[in-house]
Amino acid sequence: MVEHKDAAQYSKEYIKISDSLQKEERKAKDKFARIAFETDEIIQQKDKLTEQNRTLLYFFIGTLFLGILLFVIRTQRAKNRELLLKQQQQKVNEEIYNLMISQQATIEENRVKEKKRIAQELHDGVLGRLFGARLNLDSLNRFSDEESINNRFNYLNELKNIEQDIREISHDLNREKYVLINNFVAIVSNLLEEQSSSFDPILTSSLDESIKWDKVANTVKINLYRILQESLQNINKYANAKHITVEFKNQDNHILLTITDDGDGFDVNTKKRGIGLQNMQSRVAECEGTFEIKSKKGKGTQTTVSVPMEKKTIEAE
């Protein structure tokens, strides 16, 4: 049974409890709404990070592809440069070979002229003098007076002079034959003479006469010439040398080329080797030889090249 006197109080308590429940319900709804909002924000951030990661992945793949492409292009350019360098070397080798052929033709022409000159000298000079001396001695043999004896003595001296002339002509022939066979020596000599006349360093050179250049392959001679030329150019540009020594030796069936200078020198362990030195190494490798550079700062530089002679040269010796 409801007591009417407490109805108002119960009503107030009901309203109070109902308000409390509504407030708690609102708080719970607000909390769930906040959680849903924060969840949506997290999802959006996740999507944004996923998009960023995808962009970074595309950027990395693109960069990697570009790097590979640049590497391929650079490698191809290096190969093209190497091929161009080989073509240039081949062209230069052909020019050197043509120069040697031209030198050979010039020497052959000079040889023919020299033969004609010597033949004329023998016919008009030595032969005529011998004929005259023979006739005079033949006529003097009939007399035995003092004057005839003196004349015979003079004609004997004349015969000695003719003998000396013939010996000189023989030497000229030998020298001419030597130059003909050793046309490479003439080309190298021209290079060394040009070096001496055009640059300050005092040049000393020696070529071993036992080297049979006519039996050495043209490729070997061309490469040796170019190595010598490149070495002299390097010395003139960088060494500040006062003396240069160039030696060709025959050592154990190998041609040994040594180029020494007293210039500034350099540290061979740290010095970056330029294309000139690389070309020299390549030329020596083509001849199946060895290449060595010894140098110290302030102590000059020595370049040593050793290349084997052709097998036919070794067998012939």
Phi, psi and omega in degrees: 000128183279133178270119185292333182289337179259005184296319182295321180292318178297322180296319178297316181295323179296314180298319182296314180294321180296319178297320180297317179297320179296319178298314179297323179294317178298318179300317180297318178296317179298320180295315179296324179294318178296318179298317179297319180296314180296323177297317178298320178298316179298318179297318179297317178297320178299315178298320180295317178296321178298318178295319178297316178298321178295319178296316178298321179297315178298319180296317179297317179296318179296317179297318179297317179296317178297319178298316178297318179297315178296321179296317179297316180297316180295318178297318180295320178296319178298318177296320178295319177296318179296319179295318178296320178297317179296321178295320178295319178296319178297320179296317178296319178300319178295321178296318179296318179297318177296323176298317179294321177296317178298319177298320179298317180295319178297316180295321179296319178296316178294326179296317179297317179298319181294321177298318178296318180297316181293321178298319178294320179296318179295318184287310187276333184258288187295313183297318178296319180293320178297318180297316179295318180295321179296315180297317182292319178295322179297320179287327182285339180298342180280346183242152179230017178284171185296322180296319179295322178298317179296321179294318177300321178298319179295320180290328174297320175297322177298319177298322176297319178296320177297320177301318179294320178297317179297321179297319179294320177297319177300318178296320178299319178297318180296318179295319179297319178294322180296316179293323180298313182290322187255053179296332175298321177299320179296319179295316178296319179299320177298319178297316180292323177295320177296320177300314182295322184278337187258342186229161188286322186303142176283124185256130174239131183223154175211135179237122181294120182289347180281351177285123180268086186295332180292344179261354181273138182298146180299325179300317179295315182295319179297314181294320177297319179297315181292324177296315178298316180297315180296320179297316179296321178297317179297318179297316181295326183279318195240337195278330188055043184275155175255334181225142176228136177237129179238127182227133169248123181231152173261109185229109177053051179061026174234146172270119182253113177255122180237127179237117186236139174223160180253036184276204186293326182073177178199167179275109184292341182279333183247341182292127176286127183279125181279185184292332179298312179293323178297321178296319179297316178299319179296320179294318179295319178297324178297329178270004181059042181246195179237151183225131182216138176236126175244128182201148173220150180299126180080359184244006179083186185220142175232123177252127182237127179235129177232120180232140180286149174283166177296152181301324181293331176291318181296317181294322182294328180282000000 
